[in-house]
Amino acid sequence: MPEETLTVVGGGNNSCNVSWGGGNGNNGGAGYSGKYGGTSYEGATSMLKLNDRVLIQLYLCNPLNPDYIGAPWGSDKDAESIIRANRDKAGKFKANIQNWKTSGTGSLGSPVVGKSYSSGDVDTYSVSFGKEKYNVLYNRKKDSFTTAYVDGGANKPEHSMKDQAIAVVKLYLLNESQASVIDTTSGIITDSGKTLSGKLGDKYNTLAKEAADNIKNFQGKKLRSFNDAMASINELANNPKMKLSQADKTVVSNALKQMDLSALADRFKGLEKAFTWGDRLLKAEKIRDGVVTGVTTGDWQKLAFEVEAMYLSGVAGAVALGITTAMISTVAVALSLPAVAVSALTVVSVIGISILTSYIDADKAKALNNAVLGLFK
């Protein structure tokens, strides 16, 4: 079950920061302190502070695809309205969804979740926030979730906690399916390495295998901070070999925008329930857009933040890394087209592995960054 940390730091050039962090399973929190700011938490909303300023707001009720605004790459009006609505919601209808448990008495601070029964194509899960109680129904045929209100004091639409109830069940199912998610995503990364090695060489295949092994060995460990990970990523991104011509940027951007996202989402079949069709399709779109931004601007923050956002939502670090890296690898395979220059394909292929390694270990990231530069022809 999730763990909580609360850190208060003061003094020096840093004003007092309150940092909150949560994790899934045995994974610790992702809160930061000191000059890196922290993560303040209110119900299903989190504010990520970096460099002593609020940089990103997160609405965490879709753990795999949290809505976020205020980031340097722009804001999402829909996300902004969702976050505003949650802040206006009465406190008695806002829960700490990451701090779920499977037994005992449920509360807003620690919801209780469990499977109740199965009937036909539908699995029913119960979620108790204390006074407020919901059933969450997963339809295996439709690969989707719905809710049923059971009991409590909610008498207005804005009191509804159905999104939070579904989020709790998703975190529960991701924790239950952690091993299969990691095996599936690691397999996708390895397969992508074999495919891409035809153009990038055997060295890339070796790097992809190492990346897949790193995910499997990372279970139960904490991610490095977003700031620290970006510092490692930028060491690679700022290398002249990672810079593309305007013509290459245009070709890659156009190819990405025409990409069949359904085919990309289909690559993750077998992870239904823990990673539904809707979640896969939305994640594919976010990853694709992050790659477009990185290729056209040279700024990979948006793409790298997909890992951080899931982690702050309560998803295990290894799962967040596996899903994101596997998605980027699949995008790279889809870009292996005659019109796409090998140098451009190399940039997209190596950035996924760089993001993965940068969140795990600084020394490994440095070694990888040096190794991948040898792939450029």
Steps between C-alpha positions, in 0.01 A plus 500: 500500500606860455743673728491867603774748578476855624810717506533860616821674396609854583803725518767616262382637168193282512179604666322234699366229271249230585552192286259211466566179318315174445586174333348166409592170656845529655588810300563816698373848433600736228498817707794738483638750745745785528582692184308251290175598669245236586167342429207642691193280512131580531252222443542366148707801394875546530722802438855422395749771600833524328765763566288666770206574273180317415566354158242228444155418636376143477156349523579143597170317447622319190824352635625396157408828333488779760386838373760772553519874441742782566793316344745692282367321190153660534173445681200280434171686542308182578755403765483849646122483539523154659762617748299811584187292559690269734635795699144627542379158616425473871779333696274216614481385136876505427709193577864397505458247220866389514469384860261215421497176697323165473375449855376688804273802510504738205544876536576804287863469603517127429228349276430128512470306173426138420338274245141416590387254231490419129191450286519431128739751344499731803733508801373710791730674749399682817663826606437659839609854581341470844152648477509505119482158336510397135501192282731507198406267216752380242350360179747254349322500162505880469829541691358796691398616849170634634389584855196457721441717807430283805469727804604831653407866517555608138187676375645726228692422179806685630510263799560198277812297578452252215822606324690453825339157552610388153850636567528295819397185312746571219786539749392178671490312169834644385656381824345154454621485137840663554704197396305441178510870407877510545548173306282623213660844474852358531417255220381786278824692560709192417299425185529863391876479545518199269289675236686830514843335499445435129553873443686606812732201542548223755623746761150645531358150548741451792402835655129413471557166675686676781215751532245219531712330767533830689121523527471148638776567754349833607192360673456637852741790452455879488530711188747786488336841509366657183764775523784251538368278221466799266858604574618159375263503201618845398863386501403280206241732344745792487757302305531631142435149364147517644419812297293445185471710188174685442424264212542194725287660771220558251511144365499345849230733631272427204556126530419510871183701449378245244584206726225245569461533877262203512773275365737641760250429779440148365865418565412484870229236476501264794505782755124556495347608830834622638554708183169538315454578131402857579805549722730349237361723224529816712853407611599435138377847404691663787821314415465585131445869582798497737723359226374763253583776751844355567587455134382845392626705796777290656315517835424152635339609829147420386594145408709439813222634721270213395704280735491752786126566470414130527740456791346791692159345434603191694616274216810293582821645358587188298150492350513870406842452340392185319184645349664827391814344354306225322271762345795710380668188359182409312480853360859466380420172322203666328737775382731250331391622156699564180417872522644532852876554514699255712631790710143607583398142580805473726399810698152365573629149573768603750299765687264237643788297641663819628184602687475155656863491612501862620219429747687197635865596554726797415809290425306258278349798318844649437635169371196454276524852361860436400409164346204616291699775330686223320175401327491815290631444149 
